[in-house]
Amino acid sequence: MASNIMLLLLPALFHSFKACPSIRFVTEERLTDKTSDVDLIRRETFQLRAECAVKCVRTFGCLSVFYEQTSGTCRLHSKYFEQSDSGLVTNAGFMYLELVCPGLDPAPSVSGGTVQLFTDGSLAALKVVCDYRHRFTGPDTATCFEDVDWNARGTCEENRWFNLTTPFVKYFPVPPRVGTKITLVGRAGTNKFQVIVKQAHNVTVALTANQDPGQIKLAKKYLGSWGHYITDTTDALNPTRNVFTLTLDFASDSELKGTIIGNSFYNFTYPVLVSLDSLKIVQVKEDVSVNELHINWP
C-alpha cells in the first residue's frame, strides 16, 4: 500500500491541459532507492519532479515514474510496481511515484472485468476492461478530475459466441437501440435456415434463407398475425457450405438494414414496427452451422 500521498499543483505547466488543474501521484516509500527496466517506456531528463509527473500524464500508457533529483532522470513506466517485484534493483537517490485518479480512487470493482487506469495524450482516465467475449453494458470510461460521480454502473455481459449448435436462442445483453448490430458468420446447409429477431410472440423480422434456389424471405408477426412478406433471390449463400456473413443493423427507430456477404453481396431494408428496446431475443434454427454470433451496441 502507498504510504504517502503527494498532490502536485501545476497551474503554469497545465496552461494547455484543460482536463485537470492538478495531478495526484502516490509515493511508495518502500520503493525509494529502487528502479526497474520492466515496462520502461523511455528515459527523460527534467529539472523538476513536477515536470516528470506531467510527462507521465501526457505519455500514452504511462502509469508510474522513478525520479532522481540530482541528475533529473525521469523513468516512465507502463505498470504499477510492488515491493515484491523481481525486476527491482537498488539505485540510490530515486523515488517512486504512481498516478491515481482523484475522486475515483479507489476504482470500483466490476464482475467479469477489471477497472484500469490509463493515460491517453493529456488525459488520465479509468476504463472497464471486460473479459474476452464480454462487453460492458454502461459507460465504460471516466476521465479523471472530471467524472467524479462515475462508479462503473453496468455489468460485463457475454456478447460474442462461437461454434453454436442450432437451434439456439440468445438474449440481447442490453436493450437494442439505434446502432445495435447483429453479426452472424456461418455456413448454410442444403435446406432452409431461419434467423429471427423478436420480443417474445411478436416477431420483428424472420429471415428465411433457402440456399438451393437462393430464395430470401422476410416476414414479421405483429399483433398475432404474420405479414409484411418480402421475397427475393440471391446467390450470396451459394455454393453449399460456403462461409457467409449476415449483418442486421438497426439503422433507425423504424428501419432495419441487412447485408449478406458470401459468394456475392446482397442487401435489404425492412421496417421495424415496435420500439427497439422492447426486443429481447435472437433465434437461429434449422440448417446452418454458426461459426460466430456477435451482438454489439453503440
PEBELKA-V566153 format. One record per pair of residues at least 24 apart in sequence whose C-alpha atoms are under 7 Angstrom apart, sorted by sequence separation. I is the first residue (numbers start at 1). J is the second residue. D is the distance in Angstrom with one decimal. If there is no record, write none. Layout:
i->[I;I]
j->[J;J]
d->[D;D]
//
This chain:
i->[2;3;4;134;135;236;2;3;47;68;133;134;236;237;238;2;3;46;68;130;133;134;211;236;237;45;46;67;68;133;211;236;45;46;66;67;235;236;44;45;66;67;235;236;43;44;66;236;35;43;44;65;66;43;65;234;42;43;64;65;42;64;41;63;64;40;41;63;40;41;137;39;40;39;39;8;102;103;101;102;108;113;104;108;111;112;103;110;111;38;188;190;36;189;31;36;188;189;30;35;36;188;34;35;187;188;34;35;63;187;34;35;187;33;34;61;62;186;187;33;34;61;186;33;60;61;185;186;33;34;59;60;185;33;59;60;184;185;32;33;57;58;59;183;184;32;58;183;184;31;32;58;183;31;57;182;183;57;181;182;57;181;182;28;181;204;27;28;180;181;27;179;180;26;27;179;25;26;178;179;25;26;178;25;26;178;24;25;178;24;24;199;199;198;199;198;199;198;197;198;197;196;197;196;195;196;195;194;195;194;193;194;193;192;193;192;193;191;189;177;188;189;176;177;188;176;187;188;175;186;187;175;176;186;187;19;175;186;17;175;185;186;185;186;185;172;184;185;171;172;184;171;183;184;170;171;183;169;170;182;183;169;170;182;169;181;182;168;169;181;168;180;181;167;168;180;166;167;179;180;166;167;179;166;165;20;165;164;163;164;163;162;163;162;161;162;161;160;161;160;159;160;159;159]
j->[26;27;28;158;159;260;27;28;72;93;158;159;261;262;263;28;29;72;94;156;159;160;237;262;263;72;73;94;95;160;238;263;73;74;94;95;263;264;73;74;95;96;264;265;73;74;96;266;66;74;75;96;97;75;97;266;75;76;97;98;76;98;76;98;99;76;77;99;77;78;174;77;78;78;79;50;144;145;144;145;151;156;148;152;155;156;148;155;156;87;237;240;87;240;83;88;240;241;83;88;89;241;88;89;241;242;89;90;118;242;90;91;243;90;91;118;119;243;244;91;92;119;244;92;119;120;244;245;93;94;119;120;245;94;120;121;245;246;94;95;119;120;121;245;246;95;121;246;247;95;96;122;247;96;122;247;248;123;247;248;124;248;249;96;249;272;96;97;249;250;97;249;250;97;98;250;97;98;250;251;98;99;251;99;100;252;99;100;253;100;102;278;279;279;280;280;281;281;281;282;282;282;283;283;283;284;284;284;285;285;285;286;286;286;287;287;288;287;287;276;287;288;276;277;288;277;288;289;277;288;289;278;279;289;290;123;279;290;122;280;290;291;291;292;292;280;292;293;280;281;293;281;293;294;281;282;294;281;282;294;295;282;283;295;283;295;296;283;284;296;284;296;297;284;285;297;284;285;297;298;285;286;298;286;289;145;290;290;290;291;291;291;292;292;292;293;293;293;294;294;294;295;295;296]
d->[6.4;6.8;6.5;4.1;6.5;6.6;6.2;5.6;5.2;5.6;5.7;5.4;6.3;5.9;6.1;4.8;6.2;4.9;4.4;5.7;6.1;6.8;6.0;4.8;6.2;5.1;6.5;5.2;6.5;5.0;6.5;4.5;4.7;6.7;6.0;5.4;6.5;4.4;6.0;5.6;5.5;6.6;6.4;6.0;7.0;5.0;4.6;6.5;6.4;5.7;6.4;5.9;6.5;4.6;5.4;6.8;6.2;6.3;5.7;6.4;5.6;4.1;5.4;5.9;6.0;6.0;5.3;5.6;4.5;6.6;6.4;5.5;6.6;5.5;6.4;6.6;6.4;6.8;5.3;6.0;5.9;6.4;5.8;6.4;6.6;5.5;4.9;6.6;6.6;6.3;6.7;6.2;5.6;5.9;6.3;4.7;6.2;5.9;6.6;5.6;6.1;5.3;6.2;5.6;4.7;7.0;5.5;6.6;6.8;5.5;4.6;6.0;4.8;5.8;4.9;5.7;6.2;5.5;6.2;5.0;6.9;5.2;5.6;4.4;5.2;6.7;5.8;6.6;5.3;6.2;6.8;4.6;4.5;4.7;6.7;5.6;5.7;6.4;5.9;6.2;6.0;6.9;5.8;7.0;5.1;4.7;4.7;5.8;6.4;6.9;6.1;4.4;4.5;6.0;6.0;5.6;6.5;6.8;7.0;5.1;6.5;5.7;6.4;6.0;4.4;6.2;5.8;6.6;6.1;6.3;4.5;6.6;5.6;5.5;6.6;5.5;5.8;5.3;5.3;5.9;5.2;6.4;5.8;4.5;6.8;5.2;6.3;5.7;6.2;6.1;6.9;6.1;4.3;5.6;5.0;6.3;6.3;5.4;5.8;6.8;4.8;5.8;6.5;5.0;5.8;6.3;4.6;5.7;6.8;5.4;6.0;6.6;4.8;6.8;4.9;5.9;6.0;5.7;5.1;5.6;6.5;5.4;5.4;6.2;4.5;5.1;5.7;6.4;4.6;6.7;5.1;7.0;6.7;5.3;6.6;6.6;6.7;4.3;6.5;7.0;6.0;5.0;5.5;6.8;5.1;5.6;5.8;6.5;5.6;6.1;4.6;4.6;5.8;6.5;5.8;6.2;5.1;6.7;5.2;5.9;6.5;5.8;6.4;4.7;4.5;5.9;6.5;5.9;6.6;5.2;5.6;5.7;6.2;5.6;6.5;4.2;6.4;4.0;6.0;6.3;5.2;6.2;5.6;6.3;7.0;5.7;7.0;5.4;5.7;6.6;4.5;5.4;6.1;4.4;5.6;6.5;5.2;5.7;6.5;4.5;5.9;6.5;5.4;6.9]
//
